[in-house]
């Protein structure tokens, strides 16, 4: 699944720097093809995307943690990288459902209150061949978020 360019959100810009990115409990949520969420940079919390109405609903789907966050100084800029996130095989009985966008957020507390979870990055799903915004159909295969080769983000 092609992931970038990403929209950076208010608290991400206010609170996250390359030197502290690895200290946060970062997670990924998926929005369904029926999502009406329209993220803007000023959105600060995951609740702005109304996940109760817009998040993917299918057997086997749970929000996933982002592991392996690291940083490196490359060609005059910090690149922050992370391990690939694998959501596993998302319910073959839901084949035909799709993911329209991805939200990366910082889990606050136990993570159950989206009015507290900091929204970091969002982006619409793009076709890997054309780059055109296109929902990713669930096929029953593993759904994987692989970061751009230059990292999760660069600053």
SERO-4910 file (N, C-alpha, C, O; in steps of 0.05 Angstrom, whole numbers):
BEGIN
 pado doro    nc1    nc2    nc3   cac1   cac2   cac3    cc1    cc2    cc3    oc1    oc2    oc3
  Unk    A     17    -23      0      0      0      0     18     25      0     35     27     18
  Unk    A     15     42    -20     31     66    -21     21     87     -1     -4     90      1
  Unk    A     39    101     13     30    116     36     34    146     35     23    160     52
  Unk    A     50    157     17     57    185     20     49    201     -5     46    189    -26
  Unk    A     47    227     -4     54    245     18     34    245     40     10    242     36
  Unk    A     43    250     64     26    250     88     21    279     97     37    297     93
  Unk    A     -3    283    108    -10    308    121     -1    307    150     -8    289    165
  Unk    A     15    327    158     25    329    185      6    346    201     -2    368    192
  Unk    A     -2    336    225    -23    350    241    -11    367    263     13    365    269
  Unk    A    -28    385    274    -20    405    293     -2    395    316     20    406    320
  Unk    A    -10    375    330      5    365    353     31    352    344     51    352    358
  Unk    A     31    340    321     55    329    310     75    351    306     99    348    313
  Unk    A     67    373    293     85    395    288     93    409    314    116    419    315
  Unk    A     76    410    334     82    424    359     99    407    378    115    419    393
  Unk    A     95    381    378    107    365    399    128    344    391    142    333    408
  Unk    A    130    339    365    147    317    356    171    328    342    169    345    324
  Unk    A    194    318    350    220    325    337    235    299    332    229    279    346
  Unk    A    253    298    314    268    273    309    280    262    334    282    237    337
  Unk    A    289    279    353    302    268    377    283    256    397    292    242    415
  Unk    A    257    260    395    238    248    414    218    230    401    202    218    416
  Unk    A    218    226    375    198    210    361    196    182    372    175    170    374
  Unk    A    219    170    379    220    142    388    208    139    416    204    116    425
  Unk    A    203    161    430    193    159    458    163    156    460    152    151    481
  Unk    A    149    159    438    120    159    438    109    131    431    122    115    418
  Unk    A     84    125    441     70    100    435     53    105    411     30    114    413
  Unk    A     64    100    387     52    107    362     36     83    351     45     60    352
  Unk    A     12     89    340     -5     69    329    -16     78    302    -14    101    294
  Unk    A    -28     59    288    -40     64    262    -69     54    262    -76     33    272
  Unk    A    -87     71    252   -116     65    248   -122     67    219   -110     83    204
  Unk    A   -141     51    210   -149     50    181   -177     60    179   -195     53    194
  Unk    A   -182     77    159   -209     88    154   -221     72    130   -207     64    112
  Unk    A   -247     67    132   -260     51    112   -265     66     86   -261     90     85
  Unk    A   -273     51     65   -279     64     40   -303     82     41   -307     99     24
  Unk    A   -319     79     62   -343     96     65   -337    120     83   -356    136     89
  Unk    A   -313    124     91   -305    146    109   -311    173     97   -306    178     73
  Unk    A   -322    191    113   -326    219    105   -306    237    119   -308    261    117
  Unk    A   -286    225    133   -266    241    146   -251    258    126   -243    248    104
  Unk    A   -247    284    132   -232    302    115   -211    316    132   -214    339    139
  Unk    A   -189    302    138   -169    314    156   -156    339    145   -152    342    121
  Unk    A   -151    358    163   -136    382    157   -113    385    177   -114    373    199
  Unk    A    -93    400    171    -69    403    188    -76    412    216    -62    404    235
  Unk    A    -97    428    220   -105    438    246   -117    417    264   -120    421    288
  Unk    A   -124    394    253   -135    372    270   -114    363    290    -91    358    282
  Unk    A   -121    362    315   -101    356    336   -104    327    347    -85    315    355
  Unk    A   -129    317    347   -134    292    361   -148    273    341   -162    281    323
  Unk    A   -144    247    346   -156    226    328   -186    230    326   -198    223    306
  Unk    A   -199    239    347   -228    243    347   -237    261    324   -260    259    316
  Unk    A   -220    278    314   -228    296    292   -236    280    267   -251    290    250
  Unk    A   -226    255    265   -233    238    242   -259    222    247   -267    206    230
  Unk    A   -272    226    270   -296    210    278   -292    180    273   -307    169    257
  Unk    A   -272    168    286   -267    140    280   -291    122    286   -293    101    273
  Unk    A   -309    129    304   -333    113    309   -349    109    284   -362     88    280
  Unk    A   -350    129    267   -365    127    242   -348    121    217   -359    111    198
  Unk    A   -322    126    219   -305    124    195   -284    102    194   -273     96    173
  Unk    A   -279     91    218   -257     71    219   -267     44    206   -290     38    207
  Unk    A   -248     30    195   -253      4    184   -266    -15    204   -257    -16    228
  Unk    A   -286    -29    196   -299    -49    213   -299    -75    198   -313    -78    178
  Unk    A   -283    -94    208   -284   -121    197   -270   -140    216   -254   -131    233
  Unk    A   -277   -165    214   -265   -185    232   -235   -185    228   -225   -184    206
  Unk    A   -221   -186    251   -192   -186    250   -178   -159    251   -154   -158    256
  Unk    A   -193   -138    246   -181   -111    247   -179   -100    275   -199    -99    290
  Unk    A   -155    -93    283   -150    -77    307   -128    -58    300   -110    -63    284
  Unk    A   -128    -35    313   -107    -15    309    -80    -28    317    -79    -44    335
  Unk    A    -60    -21    302    -33    -33    306    -13    -13    316    -13     10    309
  Unk    A      6    -23    332     28     -7    342     49     -4    321     53    -22    304
  Unk    A     63     18    321     86     23    303    111     17    320    116     30    340
  Unk    A    128     -1    311    152     -9    326    176      1    311    175      8    287
  Unk    A    199      0    324    225      6    311    229     34    302    244     39    283
  Unk    A    217     53    315    220     81    307    249     89    313    259     86    335
  Unk    A    263    100    293    291    108    295    295    133    278    278    141    262
  Unk    A    318    145    281    324    169    266    353    168    256    370    154    267
  Unk    A    357    182    234    384    184    222    387    211    208    368    221    197
  Unk    A    411    222    209    417    247    195    426    240    167    447    228    164
  Unk    A    410    247    147    416    239    119    415    264    101    394    277     99
  Unk    A    436    270     88    438    292     69    426    318     81    410    331     67
  Unk    A    434    325    105    425    350    116    398    351    128    387    373    134
  Unk    A    385    328    132    358    328    144    355    303    161    367    282    155
  Unk    A    338    304    181    331    281    197    311    264    182    291    275    172
  Unk    A    316    238    181    296    219    171    288    201    194    305    189    207
  Unk    A    262    200    198    252    183    219    239    158    206    222    161    189
  Unk    A    249    135    213    240    110    201    225     93    222    226     99    246
  Unk    A    212     73    213    198     54    230    195     27    216    197     26    192
  Unk    A    189      7    232    184    -19    220    158    -19    205    140     -3    210
  Unk    A    156    -37    185    131    -41    171    110    -50    190    115    -64    210
  Unk    A     85    -41    186     62    -48    203     45    -68    188     35    -62    166
  Unk    A     41    -91    199     25   -112    186     -1   -117    202      0   -124    225
  Unk    A    -23   -111    189    -50   -115    201    -59   -144    199    -80   -151    210
  Unk    A    -43   -161    186    -51   -189    182    -72   -192    161    -80   -172    148
  Unk    A    -81   -216    158   -102   -222    138   -128   -212    148   -139   -221    169
  Unk    A   -139   -192    135   -164   -180    144   -188   -194    131   -195   -189    108
  Unk    A   -199   -212    146   -225   -225    141   -232   -229    112   -244   -211    100
  Unk    A   -225   -252    101   -233   -257     73   -263   -254     68   -271   -248     46
  Unk    A   -279   -259     89   -308   -255     85   -316   -226     80   -338   -220     73
  Unk    A   -297   -208     85   -302   -180     79   -289   -171     53   -285   -147     49
  Unk    A   -281   -190     36   -270   -183     10   -290   -164     -3   -314   -168     -4
  Unk    A   -278   -143    -15   -295   -122    -27   -296    -97    -11   -301    -76    -21
  Unk    A   -292    -99     15   -289    -76     32   -262    -63     26   -244    -77     14
  Unk    A   -258    -38     33   -233    -25     26   -224     -5     47   -240      4     64
  Unk    A   -199      1     46   -187     21     64   -182     46     47   -170     45     26
  Unk    A   -192     69     56   -190     94     41   -167    112     51   -156    127     35
  Unk    A   -161    111     77   -140    128     87   -128    116    112   -139     97    124
  Unk    A   -105    126    120    -90    116    142    -85    139    162    -80    162    153
  Unk    A    -87    134    188    -82    154    208    -61    143    227    -64    121    239
  Unk    A    -40    158    231    -19    151    250    -23    170    274    -26    194    271
  Unk    A    -23    159    298    -29    175    322    -13    165    346     -2    143    346
  Unk    A    -11    183    366      2    175    391    -19    167    410    -38    182    416
  Unk    A    -17    143    421    -36    133    440    -30    146    467     -7    145    477
  Unk    A    -51    158    479    -48    171    505    -64    154    525    -87    147    520
  Unk    A    -52    148    548    -65    131    568    -69    104    556    -51     93    544
  Unk    A    -93     92    560    -98     65    549   -107     66    520   -111     45    508
  Unk    A   -109     90    509   -115     93    481   -144     91    473   -151     93    450
  Unk    A   -162     87    493   -190     83    486   -205    110    482   -228    109    472
  Unk    A   -194    132    490   -207    158    487   -194    174    464   -173    186    468
  Unk    A   -207    173    441   -195    187    418   -194    217    419   -182    230    403
  Unk    A   -207    228    440   -205    257    444   -178    264    457   -171    287    458
  Unk    A   -163    244    466   -137    248    478   -114    239    460    -92    249    462
  Unk    A   -119    220    442    -98    209    424    -90    230    404   -106    240    388
  Unk    A    -64    237    404    -53    258    386    -53    248    357    -42    226    352
  Unk    A    -64    263    339    -63    256    311    -36    265    300    -29    289    303
  Unk    A    -21    247    288      6    254    277      4    259    247      9    281    237
  Unk    A     -2    237    232     -1    238    203    -26    225    192    -36    205    204
  Unk    A    -36    235    170    -57    221    155    -50    222    125    -36    240    117
  Unk    A    -60    203    111    -58    204     82    -78    187     69    -87    166     80
  Unk    A    -87    194     45   -105    177     30    -89    154     18    -65    157     11
  Unk    A   -101    131     14    -88    108      2    -86    113    -28   -105    123    -41
  Unk    A    -63    107    -39    -57    111    -67    -51     85    -81    -39     67    -69
  Unk    A    -58     83   -106    -51     59   -122    -21     59   -125     -9     79   -134
  Unk    A     -8     37   -119     21     36   -120     32     40   -149     55     49   -152
  Unk    A     17     32   -168     26     35   -196     23     63   -208     40     72   -222
  Unk    A      1     76   -201     -5    102   -213     -2    126   -194      1    148   -203
  Unk    A     -3    121   -168     -2    143   -149    -29    157   -145    -32    176   -130
  Unk    A    -50    147   -160    -76    159   -158    -90    150   -132    -88    127   -125
  Unk    A   -104    168   -119   -118    161    -95   -140    141   -101   -158    146   -117
  Unk    A   -136    117    -89   -154     94    -95   -156     77    -70   -136     68    -60
  Unk    A   -180     72    -59   -182     54    -36   -170     27    -42   -172     16    -64
  Unk    A   -157     16    -21   -145    -11    -23   -165    -32    -15   -174    -33      7
  Unk    A   -172    -49    -35   -192    -70    -29   -180    -91    -10   -156    -98    -13
  Unk    A   -196   -101      8   -188   -123     25   -191   -149      9   -213   -154     -2
  Unk    A   -170   -165      8   -171   -189     -8   -169   -214      9   -171   -237     -1
  Unk    A   -165   -211     36   -160   -233     53   -131   -238     58   -123   -253     75
  Unk    A   -114   -223     42    -85   -225     46    -77   -205     68    -93   -188     76
  Unk    A    -52   -207     77    -42   -188     97    -43   -159     86    -36   -155     63
  Unk    A    -52   -141    102    -52   -113     95    -28   -100    109    -27   -100    134
  Unk    A    -10    -89     94     16    -80    104     20    -50     98     14    -41     76
  Unk    A     28    -35    118     36     -8    115     67     -7    114     80    -13    134
  Unk    A     78      0     91    107      2     88    113     31     83    102     43     65
  Unk    A    131     42     99    137     70     97    153     76     72    166     58     61
  Unk    A    152    101     63    168    110     41    197    104     47    206    104     70
  Unk    A    214     98     26    242     92     30    258    115     45    278    109     57
  Unk    A    248    139     44    261    161     57    253    163     86    262    181    101
  Unk    A    235    145     95    227    145    123    198    153    128    184    160    109
  Unk    A    189    151    153    162    160    160    158    189    154    137    197    145
  Unk    A    179    205    160    178    233    155    206    244    157    224    232    169
  Unk    A    210    267    144    236    280    143    233    308    152    214    322    145
  Unk    A    253    318    168    253    346    175    282    355    178    286    379    184
***
